[in-house]
Each structure stands twice: as structure tokens, then as C-alpha cells.
Amino acid sequence: MTDTTSTARPDERRPGGIARIVTASLIGTTVEWYDFFLYGSAAALVFNTLFFPTSDPLVGTLIAFVTYAIGFAARPLGGVVFGHFGDRIGRKKLLVLSLLMMGGATFAMGLLPTYDSIGVGAPILLTVLRLIQGFALGGEWGGAVLIVSEHGGDKHRGFWASWPQAGAPGGNLLATGVLALLAAVQSEEAFLAWGWRVPFLLSGVLVVIGLWIRVSVSESPVFLAAQAKAEADAARGVKDQAPVVEVFRRSWREVLGAIGTRFGENISYYILTSFLLVYVTTHLGLPKSTALNAVLIGSAVHFATIPLWGALSDRIGRRPVTLIGSVGMAVWAFAFFALVDSGSFAVITLAVTVGLLLHGAMYGPQAAFISEMFDTRVRYSGASMGSQLASIVAGALAPIIAVELLRDHGSGTPIALYLSAAAVVTTITVAVIKETRGRDLARPTAPAATPLPRPASAAGRKQP
């Protein structure tokens, strides 16, 4: 019998072990989120004119954000496929594959001809590459947070698992920083002509660095123990169901809990970052550098504080910390747009930074929270599906709904109501689900699969 207790946490006991795993996951996740967020920023700033030209700037932006949402639509499929194989053959191999797919698609975007060059073929090619991005990211999140959660111990899991979460603001910080730098040193004409391609082509260099670090990590010991047990069970004739089937049969409540936990967090992030670029440039008529620099500063604070929220969840629980963020966001949504409407760079930066601090309270504990909801044999599938299904109903639609509300009402108030309502959904969800802090990930919570019936001929034969 495999001793899962003794093999579950070797890297936390070995000096530098868990730190190496965390560093590899953080860098790889930062590169993937850089690629994904770069599209969102470009959709708000350049894709509306280069790939979706219309007479109404908001209409062109809306179409660009529709293709942005298509990337989210592919994420659950990526979560299912990567989750299935991640639960069968391991976390590490799938993380390498997701990084290659994401980086290749982003690099190819930097080489695309525009609408003026090849017509309708340009947005079609852009959309196909966006689908590949979404598919890859759908498998990235689950694998990155699980390989850290499963290497670390129960006591500090919230802290360690929050570092891959910091890859999201890290990637956004990198993407926004590159765009802000180019906008500062280039004229508008040069940026639209060729400057926007530079951040996409830079992805190729970042992927090489991410792969070099990611291939050095070891496979999750919790997964290896579960894999050994599954092989032993199979030798005894225990029926093995596909992980996705088992998730929906035994863990559908946990999937719904993960969706609700992510709902307000996901919507708030894309309102505070991607949609803000549209609101500030199109509605307020301010330079794009105002929004880019505000998001840049807010993302730096966000990056630094996410692990602090994760560490706090190790002390007081995942639910209390998440509720700090969701309740705070429900209130801050109204102050956010009132402050942004001032037009002052300092005030806009304050609005974004406080909003991202509250988002971090929801996001920091989330990796450990969702990981702890599922058993090892279906953890990659369950965590990925819960997370990525939320991305469709939440993050994918958030910029589109916000742009439509702005077109119809010409004000940030309806968007604040939408953002606040989303935070209330997460508040209610987290208030009713169980606390998971301190769970032993090697210990199953659901009954094991049922043995296969023995053939009739074997059943009638006496055993020696």
C-alpha cells in the first residue's frame, strides 16, 4: 500500500523545494497571463481599428471584445481536455504543453496582416488564434495551482498556492507595462503601424524562459501516490471512470461552489482592468496612457498583496478572507466609477488600486480554496471545470455587458450595479459552502469507485 501521508509533502520539508516549485509555476503562469491579457489590452486600444474598423469607435471596440470573449469560450474545453489528461498522466506534462500553445498563438498574432491588407481574413485568423489562447489557458490554471498545492503542506497551502495566482497581475503588469512604454515613446501613427506587434513577438522570448524553468519541476507527489493507488485498484478489477464523468456524478456541488466563488472575482477583474481602458479613453476622452499607467500601478500593488491574502487565509480561513473581498467589492463598485469620473490620474489610480486590493482578497485564497474542494483523482478536472465555466458566464461577458451598458446609458452607474450584483453572488456562495482550510489533500472525501463484477465463470470457480 502507498503511504500517501509520507509522500504528500516532501518539497515543503526540503529547503528550497517548495520555493523552486512556486517559482516555476509563477513564471510560467505570468507568461501565459501576459499573452492572454495582451489581447484584452490590444482589443481596447488597437484591434478595434486594425481588425474591426467601423464608423462608431464603441461598435468596433464591442466587436473586438466579442472575439476577446471567444477566448473565454474555449477555456472550459481546455479545462476538460487538460484536466482529463492531467488527472491521468500528471500535471507537469500538461503545463509544458499549455505554455507552448499559448506562446505560439500569441507570437503568431504579432505576425498577422491587418484588415486593410487581406480584408475579412484578418479578423478570422485573429479569432482562431484567440481560441487557441483560450484553450491553452483553460488547462494552465488548474495545473499551475495544483502542482503547488499538492507539493506544499496543509498549514501554509494558502500562501504557497497564491503565488501562481499572482501570475495574473504579473502578466497584466508586464503586458500593460510594455504597451504603456511603447505608447510613451512612439507616436500614435507608429504604434498603430507596427509598435503594437512588439509585445506579441516578445512572447516568443518569454515562452523560452518559461519552458526552461517549468521543465525542471518534479511531478506532484500527491498525484504520484494517487496514480499508484489507481494502478493497484485497476489490477484488482476496480472500475475506473473518466475524471470528467466522475466530477459531474460525485462533485457537481463543488463545481457549482467553485463557479460561485469565482463569479464576482472574475467580473470585477475585467471591469477594473480591460474595460477601464475603454471607459477612460472613449467615454472620458483621456489619453490611453492615463488608464494604462493607473492599471500598471494598481497591478503592482495587486501582485505584491495577493500572497499576503493567501497567508491570511491560512490563519483565519479561506471563507473569511474571500468575504472581505466580495463584500468590499459590492460597496466599492459605486465609489470606483465616481472616482474614475473625476478625470484625475491620481484619483483614477486610487480607484483601481483599492479595487484590485479587494479583488486580491477574493483571488489570493482561491487556488487553495478550490483545490481543497476536490479529491486527487479528479482534482485537475474539477478545479479546471469550475474555474473555466465561471470564466464564460463572468469574465467573458463582463467587458461586453459593460460596453453595452455604457452605450445605452452613457454612465458608469449601471456598470457599478452590475459589478456590485456579481460580488453579492460570490458573497452568498461563499457564505453557504464549507471551509476547507487545513484539509489533507492526500485523503479522499468521496467514496472510491466500485469494483467491476467478476465474470460468471470465475465466480463459480473455487479459489486455491
C-alpha positions as CSV (number, residue, x, y, z in Angstrom):
1,M,0.0,0.0,0.0
2,T,1.3,3.5,-0.9
3,D,1.9,5.7,2.1
4,T,0.3,8.9,0.9
5,T,0.9,10.7,4.2
6,S,4.7,10.3,3.9
7,T,4.9,11.2,0.3
8,A,2.5,14.1,0.1
9,R,4.7,16.9,1.3
10,P,8.4,16.2,0.7
11,D,9.1,19.5,-1.1
12,E,7.9,21.6,1.8
13,R,10.2,19.8,4.2
14,R,13.3,20.0,1.8
15,P,14.9,23.5,2.0
16,G,14.2,25.4,-1.3
17,G,12.0,22.6,-2.6
18,I,8.6,24.3,-2.5
19,A,10.2,27.7,-3.4
20,R,11.5,26.1,-6.6
21,I,8.1,24.7,-7.5
22,V,6.4,28.0,-6.7
23,T,8.9,30.0,-8.8
24,A,8.4,27.7,-11.8
25,S,4.7,27.9,-11.6
26,L,4.7,31.7,-11.1
27,I,7.0,32.4,-14.0
28,G,5.1,30.1,-16.3
29,T,1.7,31.5,-15.3
30,T,2.9,35.1,-15.6
31,V,4.0,34.4,-19.2
32,E,0.6,32.7,-20.0
33,W,-1.4,35.6,-18.5
34,Y,0.8,38.1,-20.2
35,D,-0.2,36.5,-23.5
36,F,-3.9,36.4,-22.6
37,F,-4.1,39.9,-21.2
38,L,-2.2,41.4,-24.0
39,Y,-5.1,40.6,-26.3
40,G,-7.5,42.3,-24.0
41,S,-5.5,45.5,-23.8
42,A,-5.0,45.4,-27.6
43,A,-8.7,44.8,-28.1
44,A,-9.4,48.0,-26.2
45,L,-6.6,50.1,-27.9
46,V,-5.8,48.9,-31.4
47,F,-7.8,45.9,-32.6
48,N,-11.0,47.9,-33.0
49,T,-9.4,49.9,-35.8
50,L,-6.9,47.5,-37.3
51,F,-9.0,44.4,-37.4
52,F,-12.6,45.5,-36.9
53,P,-12.9,49.0,-38.5
54,T,-16.3,50.7,-38.1
55,S,-17.6,54.3,-38.2
56,D,-18.5,54.1,-34.4
57,P,-15.5,53.5,-32.2
58,L,-17.6,51.8,-29.5
59,V,-19.1,49.4,-32.0
60,G,-15.6,48.4,-33.2
61,T,-14.5,48.0,-29.6
62,L,-17.6,45.9,-28.9
63,I,-16.7,43.6,-31.8
64,A,-13.1,43.3,-30.6
65,F,-14.3,42.4,-27.2
66,V,-16.6,39.7,-28.7
67,T,-13.5,38.0,-30.1
68,Y,-11.9,38.6,-26.7
69,A,-14.8,36.6,-25.2
70,I,-14.4,33.8,-27.7
71,G,-11.1,33.0,-26.0
72,F,-13.1,32.5,-22.8
73,A,-15.5,30.2,-24.5
74,A,-12.6,27.8,-25.4
75,R,-11.4,27.8,-21.8
76,P,-13.8,25.2,-20.4
77,L,-13.0,22.8,-23.3
78,G,-9.3,23.3,-22.5
79,G,-10.1,22.7,-18.8
80,V,-11.9,19.4,-19.7
81,V,-9.2,18.1,-22.0
82,F,-6.2,19.2,-19.9
83,G,-8.0,18.1,-16.8
84,H,-8.7,14.6,-18.1
85,F,-5.1,14.0,-19.1
86,G,-3.7,15.9,-16.1
87,D,-5.6,13.5,-13.8
88,R,-4.4,10.5,-15.8
89,I,-0.7,11.2,-16.8
90,G,0.3,14.1,-14.5
91,R,0.3,17.8,-14.0
92,K,3.8,18.7,-15.3
93,K,3.4,17.4,-18.9
94,L,0.2,19.4,-19.4
95,L,1.7,22.6,-18.0
96,V,4.5,22.4,-20.6
97,L,2.0,21.8,-23.4
98,S,-0.2,24.7,-22.4
99,L,2.7,27.1,-22.3
100,L,3.8,26.1,-25.8
101,M,0.3,26.5,-27.2
102,M,-0.3,29.9,-25.6
103,G,3.1,31.3,-26.6
104,G,2.8,30.1,-30.2
105,A,-0.6,31.6,-30.7
106,T,0.5,35.0,-29.2
107,F,3.6,35.1,-31.3
108,A,1.6,34.4,-34.4
109,M,-0.7,37.3,-33.6
110,G,2.2,39.6,-33.9
111,L,2.8,38.5,-37.5
112,L,-0.9,38.8,-38.7
113,P,-1.8,41.1,-41.6
114,T,-4.5,43.6,-40.8
115,Y,-7.9,44.2,-42.3
116,D,-6.6,46.8,-44.7
117,S,-4.1,44.1,-46.1
118,I,-6.3,41.0,-46.5
119,G,-9.8,42.0,-45.6
120,V,-12.1,39.7,-43.6
121,G,-9.3,37.0,-43.4
122,A,-7.5,39.1,-40.8
123,P,-10.2,39.0,-38.1
124,I,-10.9,35.3,-38.8
125,L,-7.2,34.4,-38.3
126,L,-7.1,36.6,-35.2
127,T,-10.2,34.8,-33.8
128,V,-8.7,31.3,-34.5
129,L,-5.5,32.3,-32.6
130,R,-7.7,33.6,-29.7
131,L,-9.4,30.3,-29.5
132,I,-6.1,28.5,-29.2
133,Q,-5.1,31.0,-26.4
134,G,-8.3,30.3,-24.5
135,F,-7.9,26.5,-24.9
136,A,-4.4,26.7,-23.5
137,L,-5.3,28.9,-20.6
138,G,-8.2,26.6,-19.7
139,G,-5.6,23.9,-18.9
140,E,-3.0,26.2,-17.4
141,W,-4.7,27.5,-14.3
142,G,-5.7,24.1,-12.8
143,G,-2.3,22.6,-13.4
144,A,-0.3,25.5,-12.1
145,V,-2.2,25.9,-8.8
146,L,-2.5,22.1,-8.2
147,I,1.2,21.3,-8.6
148,V,2.0,24.0,-6.0
149,S,-1.0,23.0,-3.7
150,E,0.0,19.3,-3.9
151,H,3.7,19.9,-3.3
152,G,3.1,22.1,-0.2
153,G,1.7,21.1,3.2
154,D,-1.7,21.8,4.8
155,K,-0.5,24.5,7.1
156,H,0.8,27.1,4.5
157,R,-1.1,26.0,1.4
158,G,-3.0,29.3,1.1
159,F,0.3,31.2,1.0
160,W,2.2,29.0,-1.4
161,A,-0.8,28.4,-3.8
162,S,-1.4,32.1,-4.0
163,W,1.8,32.7,-5.8
164,P,0.6,31.2,-9.1
165,Q,-2.4,33.5,-8.7
166,A,-0.1,36.4,-8.6
167,G,0.9,35.4,-12.1
168,A,-2.4,37.0,-13.3
169,P,-1.5,40.6,-12.2
170,G,2.1,39.8,-13.0
171,G,1.2,39.0,-16.6
172,N,-1.2,42.0,-16.7
173,L,1.6,44.2,-15.3
174,L,4.0,43.0,-17.9
175,A,1.5,43.4,-20.8
176,T,0.3,46.8,-19.7
177,G,3.8,48.0,-19.0
178,V,5.1,47.1,-22.4
179,L,2.1,48.8,-24.1
180,A,2.5,51.9,-21.8
181,L,6.2,52.1,-22.7
182,L,5.5,51.9,-26.4
183,A,2.7,54.4,-26.1
184,A,5.1,56.8,-24.4
185,V,8.0,56.6,-26.8
186,Q,6.0,56.2,-30.1
187,S,3.6,58.4,-32.0
188,E,0.0,57.2,-32.4
189,E,0.7,56.5,-36.1
190,A,3.9,54.4,-35.4
191,F,2.1,52.5,-32.6
192,L,-0.8,51.6,-34.9
193,A,1.5,50.8,-37.8
194,W,3.9,48.4,-36.2
195,G,4.5,49.2,-32.5
196,W,1.6,47.1,-31.2
197,R,3.3,44.0,-32.7
198,V,6.3,44.2,-30.5
199,P,4.6,42.9,-27.3
200,F,3.2,39.9,-29.2
201,L,6.5,39.0,-30.7
202,L,8.2,39.4,-27.3
203,S,6.1,36.4,-26.2
204,G,8.4,34.1,-28.0
205,V,11.3,35.1,-25.8
206,L,9.2,34.8,-22.6
207,V,8.0,31.3,-23.6
208,V,11.5,30.0,-24.0
209,I,12.4,31.3,-20.5
210,G,9.2,29.9,-19.0
211,L,9.8,26.5,-20.6
212,W,13.4,26.3,-19.3
213,I,12.2,26.8,-15.8
214,R,9.0,24.8,-16.0
215,V,10.6,21.5,-17.3
216,S,12.8,21.5,-14.2
217,V,10.0,20.9,-11.7
218,S,9.1,17.5,-10.3
219,E,5.7,15.8,-10.6
220,S,3.2,16.3,-7.8
221,P,3.8,13.7,-5.1
222,V,0.2,13.6,-4.2
223,F,-0.7,12.8,-7.8
224,L,2.0,10.1,-8.0
225,A,0.6,8.5,-4.8
226,A,-2.9,8.6,-6.3
227,Q,-1.7,7.2,-9.6
228,A,0.0,4.3,-7.9
229,K,-3.2,3.6,-6.0
230,A,-5.3,3.8,-9.2
231,E,-2.9,1.2,-10.8
232,A,-3.2,-1.1,-7.9
233,D,-7.0,-0.7,-7.9
234,A,-7.1,-1.5,-11.7
235,A,-5.1,-4.7,-11.0
236,R,-7.8,-5.7,-8.6
237,G,-10.6,-5.0,-11.1
238,V,-11.8,-1.7,-9.8
239,K,-13.8,0.2,-12.4
240,D,-12.1,3.5,-13.5
241,Q,-14.3,6.2,-14.8
242,A,-13.2,9.2,-16.8
243,P,-12.4,12.1,-14.4
244,V,-14.9,14.4,-16.1
245,V,-17.7,11.9,-15.6
246,E,-16.8,11.3,-12.0
247,V,-16.7,15.1,-11.4
248,F,-20.3,15.5,-12.6
249,R,-21.5,12.4,-10.8
250,R,-19.9,13.0,-7.4
251,S,-18.6,16.5,-7.2
252,W,-21.2,18.7,-9.0
253,R,-21.9,20.7,-5.8
254,E,-18.2,21.5,-5.6
255,V,-18.1,22.6,-9.2
256,L,-21.1,25.0,-8.5
257,G,-19.3,26.3,-5.4
258,A,-16.2,27.0,-7.5
259,I,-18.2,28.8,-10.1
260,G,-19.9,31.0,-7.5
261,T,-16.7,31.7,-5.7
262,R,-15.1,32.9,-8.9
263,F,-18.1,34.8,-10.3
264,G,-17.7,38.2,-8.6
265,E,-13.9,37.9,-8.6
266,N,-13.8,37.3,-12.4
267,I,-16.2,40.0,-13.4
268,S,-14.6,42.6,-11.1
269,Y,-11.1,42.0,-12.5
270,Y,-12.0,42.5,-16.2
271,I,-14.1,45.6,-15.3
272,L,-11.2,47.1,-13.3
273,T,-8.6,46.4,-16.0
274,S,-9.7,45.8,-19.6
275,F,-13.0,47.8,-19.5
276,L,-11.3,50.6,-17.7
277,L,-9.2,51.3,-20.8
278,V,-12.3,51.7,-22.9
279,Y,-14.1,53.9,-20.3
280,V,-11.2,56.2,-19.8
281,T,-10.3,56.7,-23.4
282,T,-13.7,56.5,-25.1
283,H,-16.1,57.8,-22.5
284,L,-13.9,60.3,-20.7
285,G,-11.7,61.2,-23.7
286,L,-8.5,61.0,-21.7
287,P,-5.2,59.7,-23.2
288,K,-4.7,55.9,-23.1
289,S,-1.6,56.4,-21.0
290,T,-3.8,57.6,-18.1
291,A,-5.6,54.3,-18.0
292,L,-2.5,52.2,-18.8
293,N,-0.4,53.8,-16.0
294,A,-3.3,53.5,-13.5
295,V,-3.6,49.8,-14.2
296,L,0.1,49.5,-14.1
297,I,0.4,50.9,-10.6
298,G,-2.7,49.0,-9.4
299,S,-1.3,45.7,-10.8
300,A,2.0,46.2,-9.0
301,V,0.2,46.6,-5.6
302,H,-2.1,43.7,-6.6
303,F,0.9,41.4,-7.4
304,A,2.6,42.2,-4.0
305,T,-0.5,41.7,-1.9
306,I,-2.1,38.5,-3.3
307,P,0.3,36.3,-1.3
308,L,-0.5,38.3,1.8
309,W,-4.2,37.5,1.4
310,G,-3.3,33.8,0.8
311,A,-1.2,33.8,4.0
312,L,-4.1,35.4,5.9
313,S,-6.4,32.6,4.7
314,D,-4.0,30.1,6.3
315,R,-4.6,31.8,9.7
316,I,-8.3,32.7,9.6
317,G,-9.7,30.5,6.8
318,R,-10.5,30.8,3.1
319,R,-14.1,31.9,3.6
320,P,-13.5,35.0,5.8
321,V,-10.8,36.4,3.5
322,T,-12.9,35.8,0.4
323,L,-15.8,37.5,2.1
324,I,-13.7,40.6,2.9
325,G,-13.1,40.9,-0.8
326,S,-16.6,40.2,-2.1
327,V,-18.4,42.4,0.4
328,G,-15.9,45.2,0.0
329,M,-16.2,45.0,-3.8
330,A,-20.0,45.2,-3.6
331,V,-19.6,48.5,-1.9
332,W,-16.5,49.8,-3.7
333,A,-18.1,49.4,-7.2
334,F,-20.0,52.6,-6.7
335,A,-17.1,54.6,-5.4
336,F,-14.9,53.3,-8.2
337,F,-16.8,54.9,-11.0
338,A,-17.4,58.1,-9.1
339,L,-13.7,58.4,-8.6
340,V,-12.8,57.5,-12.2
341,D,-15.2,60.1,-13.5
342,S,-13.1,62.8,-11.8
343,G,-10.6,62.5,-14.6
344,S,-7.7,62.9,-12.3
345,F,-4.9,60.5,-12.8
346,A,-4.1,60.2,-9.1
347,V,-7.8,59.6,-8.2
348,I,-8.2,57.0,-11.0
349,T,-5.1,55.2,-9.8
350,L,-6.5,55.2,-6.3
351,A,-9.8,53.8,-7.5
352,V,-8.1,51.0,-9.5
353,T,-5.6,50.1,-6.7
354,V,-8.3,49.8,-4.0
355,G,-10.4,47.8,-6.3
356,L,-7.6,45.4,-7.1
357,L,-6.8,45.1,-3.4
358,L,-10.3,43.9,-2.8
359,H,-10.1,41.6,-5.8
360,G,-6.9,40.1,-4.3
361,A,-8.8,39.2,-1.2
362,M,-11.1,37.0,-3.3
363,Y,-8.3,35.8,-5.6
364,G,-5.5,35.1,-3.2
365,P,-7.1,32.2,-1.3
366,Q,-8.9,30.9,-4.3
367,A,-6.2,28.5,-5.5
368,A,-6.1,26.6,-2.2
369,F,-9.9,27.0,-1.7
370,I,-10.8,25.4,-5.0
371,S,-8.0,22.8,-4.9
372,E,-9.2,21.7,-1.4
373,M,-12.8,21.1,-2.7
374,F,-11.8,18.1,-4.9
375,D,-10.2,14.7,-4.4
376,T,-6.8,14.0,-6.1
377,R,-8.2,11.6,-8.7
378,V,-10.5,14.3,-10.2
379,R,-8.8,17.5,-8.8
380,Y,-7.4,18.8,-12.1
381,S,-10.7,18.2,-13.9
382,G,-12.9,19.5,-11.1
383,A,-10.9,22.6,-10.4
384,S,-10.4,23.4,-14.1
385,M,-14.1,23.0,-15.0
386,G,-15.4,25.0,-12.0
387,S,-12.9,27.8,-12.7
388,Q,-13.3,27.9,-16.5
389,L,-17.1,27.6,-16.6
390,A,-17.1,30.7,-14.4
391,S,-14.9,32.4,-16.9
392,I,-17.7,32.1,-19.6
393,V,-20.6,33.4,-17.5
394,A,-18.4,36.0,-15.8
395,G,-15.2,37.3,-17.3
396,A,-16.0,36.6,-20.9
397,L,-19.2,38.7,-20.8
398,A,-18.1,41.4,-18.4
399,P,-16.4,43.8,-20.9
400,I,-19.2,43.2,-23.4
401,I,-22.0,43.9,-20.9
402,A,-20.1,46.9,-19.6
403,V,-19.7,48.4,-23.1
404,E,-23.4,47.8,-23.9
405,L,-24.4,49.5,-20.6
406,L,-22.2,52.4,-21.4
407,R,-23.6,52.7,-24.9
408,D,-27.2,52.6,-23.6
409,H,-26.9,54.8,-20.5
410,G,-23.7,56.9,-21.1
411,S,-22.9,56.5,-17.4
412,G,-20.9,54.3,-15.1
413,T,-23.7,53.8,-12.6
414,P,-25.4,50.8,-14.3
415,I,-22.0,49.2,-14.6
416,A,-21.4,49.7,-10.9
417,L,-24.7,48.0,-10.2
418,Y,-23.7,45.1,-12.4
419,L,-20.3,44.8,-10.6
420,S,-21.9,45.0,-7.2
421,A,-24.5,42.3,-8.0
422,A,-21.7,40.0,-9.2
423,A,-19.9,40.5,-5.9
424,V,-23.1,39.7,-4.0
425,V,-23.4,36.3,-5.9
426,T,-19.9,35.4,-4.6
427,T,-20.7,36.6,-1.1
428,I,-23.8,34.3,-0.9
429,T,-21.9,31.3,-2.4
430,V,-19.0,31.6,0.0
431,A,-21.3,32.1,2.9
432,V,-23.0,28.7,2.4
433,I,-20.1,26.4,1.3
434,K,-17.8,24.7,3.7
435,E,-14.5,25.9,5.0
436,T,-11.6,23.9,3.5
437,R,-8.5,25.3,5.3
438,G,-6.3,22.5,6.7
439,R,-7.6,19.7,4.5
440,D,-5.2,16.8,3.8
441,L,-5.2,16.6,0.0
442,A,-4.0,13.0,0.1
443,R,-7.1,12.0,2.0
444,P,-10.2,11.3,-0.2
445,T,-13.5,12.8,0.8
446,A,-15.7,10.8,-1.7
447,P,-16.2,7.1,-1.8
448,A,-13.9,5.2,-4.2
449,A,-15.0,3.7,-7.5
450,T,-17.0,0.5,-7.4
451,P,-15.3,-2.8,-8.3
452,L,-16.1,-4.4,-11.6
453,P,-18.3,-7.6,-11.3
454,R,-16.4,-10.8,-11.7
455,P,-17.2,-12.9,-14.7
456,A,-19.7,-15.7,-14.0
457,S,-17.1,-18.4,-14.9
458,A,-14.7,-17.0,-12.4
459,A,-17.4,-16.6,-9.8
460,G,-18.2,-20.3,-9.8
461,R,-14.6,-21.4,-9.6
462,K,-13.0,-22.1,-6.3
463,Q,-10.0,-20.1,-5.3
464,P,-6.9,-22.0,-4.3
